Amino acid sequence: MRVAVIQFPGSNCDEDTVRAVQRVGGQADLVWHREGDLQQPDAVIVPGGFAYGDYLRAGAIARFSPVMQAVERFAADGGPVLGICNGFQVLCEAGLLPGALVRNKGQLFLARPVTVRVDTTDTPFTAAYRKGQVLVLPVAHGEGRYVATAETVQELEQDERVVLRYVDQNPNGSIHEIAGITNARRNVVGIMPHPERAADPVVGNESGRGIFESLVLSPAH
């Protein structure tokens, strides 16, 4: 399994994501945002951190990078794509996922562990979990509040496309406690928490390891 990890100027979770993929037996290669060719990966991950142009709106400029055209083609062909934190923001800006991520309620940058529940397991990135499983994952974001039209939220709920949901507390004010979603085809997933920061026993938390193990379990592999 080969995973292309997209690297923007400001990405700071790219190496963590590479190591998380490697821990489950996959191969991960960094792909610079100016590249137009993904080199035929089995999956794509847009990691967290920052992307150039975030001072306008998170992901608003990065979505025009040449690599995103390749990511869009890959997703259109059914390839699995995961966006983590800033990557989630970029995928929404690119139209690969509905809705948007805006400033946190309270206007504060959040960096702490949160509790989330796995609500959908039929995606390439959640198949290793059981529905209803509770995870403790770190967040680190200033624009993590998920918003969408009432019609979009209704579709997400009816089609069981909410992948992760905050429980116990809603740290950023996301509508319906949404911490992650998938597209209608269920091959593109965006999540706000950082599973790559909770995928190694060294850090005392492996809750996020299943995100990467799920790729191994996907039918394509």
N, C-alpha and C positions, 0 to 999 in steps of 0.2 A: 504494500500500500504506500503510495507516494502522495504526500500532501504539500501543496504550494502555500507557503505562509507569506502573505503580502506585507511588504515593508514600506511604510511611508516615512518621510522626515518627521521625527518625533515619536515613532513607534517605540514603546519601551517594554512591551510584553512579547515581542517577536521571538526572542531567544528562549523565553520561558515556554512559549507554545511549541517551539521546535523540540525542546527537551521532553515535553509532555507527550508529544507524538512518538518520539523515540522510545520512551518508557513502555509503550504498549506494542512495540515491535514495528512501528512504521518508519518510513523515511520522510524527512521534512526538509524542504529546500526554501530558502528565502528568495522572494521575487521582488525586485525593486519596482516602485510604483510607475516608473517611466517605461518599463518593459511592456511590450504588446503581446507577448507569447508566454503562456503558462507552462509550456513544455509537457503537455498532456498528463496532468496529474489525475489522481483518483478522487481527490477532494481539495477544496480551497478553504483556508481560514484567513479571515481578516482580523488581526489581533488588536488588542487594546493599546492604550497609550494616547498619542495625539496624532493628528494629521495636519499637514500644512493648510492654512486657511481657516483653522478652527476659531480664530478670533472673530470671524464673520458669523459663523454658525457651525457647530461641530459636523464635519463631513461634507459641508456644502461645496467646498472647492475640490477636496480629494476625490469626490465622485466623478470628476472630469479627467482624472489621470488616465493615461493610456491603458494601464493594467485593468482598470475597471471595465473597459469595453470587453476585454477578454474574459473577465469574471462574469459579465452579463451573458456573454455567448455560452460560457460553460454552464451557467445556471439554466439557461433556456434549453439546453440539451439534456437537462435532468441531472447534471452533476451536483453533488452535495457541497453546499457552501455554508460556512459558519462565520458569523460576525460576533466578536466579543467586545463589549463596552464601546470604544470608539469605532470598532468594526461594525457593531450594530447600528450606530449612527450613520456610518457611511452607506450601509445597505439600504437604510430607509431613505436617505437622500437620493440614492441611485434608483429608487423605485422598485427594488427587488423585494422589499417588505413594506407593508402599509403603515401609515401613521408616522410619528416623528418623536424624537427625544428632545426635550426642552429643559430649561434650567430647573434644578431641584426645588421643590417646595421649601421655602426658607432661605433660598439663594446660597446655601453653603455647599462647599465641596465635601463629599462624604468618603471616608476611607476606614472601613471597619467590616467585620464579619456580619453577614445577614443570614437569616433562615429562609430557605425557599422550598417549595414543594414541586415535585415533578408531576405535571398534570397531563402531559402527552408523551407517550413512549414510541409512537410509530413515526419517528424521524431518524435519519442516519446518525444523529448525535445524542439521542436519548434512549436508544434501544436496549442499552445495558442496564437501565434502571427499571424499577417497577413503578407503576402508576401510584401516585400518592406518597412516594418515598420522599423523605425530608432530608435536605442537604444544608450544610453550613458552608457558605462560600464568601470570600471577600469581595467587597465592592470598592471602587475608587473612581468617582465621577462627580462632575459638577453639572452635567446635563444628562441625567438619567431618568427623568420623569417621562414615562411613556404616555403619549396623548394620541387620540384618533377620533374621528367622527363617531357619533352614536351608531350609525349604520355599520361602520367597520368593526367596532367593538362587538356588536351583535353577531356579525359574521364570524369573528374570531371565537366567540363563546359557543355559538351553535355548531361550528365545525370542529370544535375541540382543537383549536390552533394556538391556544395559550400553552406554551411549553413549560415555563417556570412561573411560579407565582409566589410573591412575598407572603410569608405567614408570620404571626406574632406582631410584626410591625411593618409598616410601609415606609421605608426610609426616605424616599424621594417624592412621594405623592402620586405615583403612577396610577392611572385609571385602572380600576378593577384589580389593583395590586399586581399588575402585569410586570414580570421580570424577564420574560422572553417569549417570543412568538415564532411561528413558522408560516411560510406562504401556503397558498392553496394546494400546490403540488407536493408540499411537505419535504422538499429537498433543500430549501433555504431556511436557515434558522438564525435568529439574532437573540443574544442574551446579554444582560447587563452585568451580572456577576462574573468573576474571573475564575474559571475552573482550572486554568493552567497554574494558578497560584495555590491550588489545593489539590495537587496530584502527585505528591511525593511524601513518603513517610518521614522524611527529614524535617518537613515543616509541621509535622504532627496532624496533618489533615489530608485525606485522600478522597474527599467527597467529590471532587471534580474529575477524578480519573475516568469515571464512567463515560463522560462526554467523548473522550478520545478512544476508549475501548469500544464504544458503540460503532465507530467507523469500521472496526475489524469485523463486527457482527453483521454489518449491512449486507444485503443480498449480492451486491456487486463483488464482494470479496469472500 
